[in-house]
């Protein structure tokens, strides 16, 4: 026995879901003021190494001169 699947309604439903997700993503990006089609920025600028976080003051004592 051959099982027949109505492909047309499934394809239409799948495309409608994909379109709603895409429109939601673009709309959310525009509301946040971001360009939804821009390339992803590098995350290396957010990373901090321990040497960069203390600005070279590790090991130095800071005396308050008040």
N, C-alpha and C positions, 0 to 999 in steps of 0.2 A: 504494500500500500504506500502510495506517495503522499507525503505530508506537504501541503502547500501553505506557504507563509505569504500573507499579503505584504509585499515589500514596500509598496508605494506609501501607505500610511506610516510605516515605521521610518522611512527615509524622511518624510515630511516632518514628523515629530522630532527626529534627531536634528535636522537642520534648524527647526524652530528653536530648540533648546540651545544649540550652539550660537544662533544669532542673538538670543536673549542674553547669554553670558557675555558675548562680545560687546553688545551695546551697553550692558551694565558696567563692564570694565572701562570702556571708553568714557562713559558718563561719569563714573567715579573719579577717573583721572582728571577729567576736565573740571569737575567741581573742586578738586584739590589744587588746581592750577598747574598740573603737570602735563607734559606732552606725552600722550599714550603711545606714540610711535617712535619716541626717542630711544636710542640705544641705552642699555643699562649702564649706569655709572660704575666705576671701579670702587670697590669697598676698601681698598688699601688706604685711602685717606682717613677712614674712620678708625683704623687699627692704630693702637698706640703701643709702642714698645716701652718697656720700663725706663729706658734712658731718655726717651722723649717726653714721658709723662712728668718727670720731676725737673725738667729743664736744666739738667746738669748740676743740680743743687744737692744731690745725694752725698751724704757724708759731711756736709758743711753745716756748722751750727749757725743759727740765726739768732743773734742777741738783739733784744728790743732796746733801742736807745732812747726810750721815753723817760 
